Amino acid sequence: MGLSERDLRRVMDVVSPEAVSSDVLEMPEEVLRRLGTLIPCSGVSFAAWDERKREVLTCHRVTFTDDPGWDDGMAQLFWGGYEECVAVSGLAALDEAGQVCAWQDFYSDRAFSALQMSELYRRQGTYHRMMVRLPPRGGVERRLQIGRERGEPGFTDRDKLLLRLLRPHLTGIRDRIQSDRDGAALLTPRQLELLHAVAAGATNRQVARHLGVTESTVRKHLEHVYRRLGVHSRVQAIARVAATLPAR
């Protein structure tokens, strides 16, 4: 199954710098929105959960129809039906191609309707559901899900191919944002304040005046920041914590 040059341009538009820089969520909202344009659907979501603790850590969605939201009842349905639904819990055992799949790859309509997970999908207003599993990090599962309502066409092999092409780019976005957050966590509030001023274009003299210290103190602070972040310049330091810096 071939993809046209236009298809490939649309794929890369999903993860373009403009989409990635538009948010500081673990998966930027604009990426989800553009993904929903690439593969028409009722909604796109990104979720991270801890299987051991049975806890959803983060979940954000972009919807193109009425959204019922997420409540405690849905969470109970999800965890209650998690283990029995291999279309959700069994992806770790599959090869790379299997990390992008729909529940129809595992079950007939009748078999799936007998699972508790199907009731969750019904409450969320979706029938078809395609899932993209990103490589786990820190023991946390991370998935993108694309939904379509009953009566809409199911996801095709071409849809899955588009997502397989996107998967490494989506993983890179998620890892970069997490690395930025990890870098920021290494810095003290004072060091972050200094780096914010540098990112805004201030010179060492201007930063010193703003912080009420000498220029040599600013240089010392920057040296400490570089060591903590494992970088060698202010440009590298700003890039390391870019997701935590205020928009200019």
Beta strands, then each sheet from edge to edge (+ up, - down):
strand 1: 43-50
strand 2: 55-63
strand 3: 100-102
strand 4: 128-137
strand 5: 140-148
sheet 1: 2+ 1- 5+ 4- 3+
end
